[in-house]
């Protein structure tokens, strides 16, 4: 049983996991079981080239960010359970938690964050009723979003990144993942607004 599980290892999913992981010493977060299903095959970062992102060296490749992000998460926050080489097939509500079925295993989690791409090829049973045409993408692109209010689809079910209705910009997707992470930390902290900063 996870307290939170993130579906997707792209910009939004990895950013969400990194922020949640960085709260490991906070009393309200240190005992939490957190996982990320790091499926990346459909991430738009696979063929991205970055010249216009603050803090990234011009010419940075999106594929390198994906690989380096997984390593960063593993090295800094090894308590985050990385689940690789599995594709999510369904997310269903059961009592006070969700059941996440993959092509290999089944997981239970109180909180689920869906952070996969916004193409119409996204097929996860249990989420289809939330799918609508993307509000910030060209109609001919046939992009989708999961209808939500401030990243929340329903209680304890979040969406982050382009699938949350945001434009496909690296900084926006990453920020969306971090936003969801701070919302979850706020929830765990009894509703007290929470963020995590490292300082010199």
Secondary structure, 3 states (H helix, E strand, C coil): CEEEEEECCCHHHHHHHHHHHHCCCCCCCCCCCEEEECCCCCCHHHHCEECCCCCCCCCEEHHHHHHHHHHHHHHHCCCCEEECCCCEEEEEEECCEEEEEECCCEEEEEEEEECCCCECCCCCECCHHHEEECCCCCHHHCEEEECCECCEEECCEEECHHHHCCCCCHHHHHHHHHHHHHHHHHHHCCCCCCCCCCCC
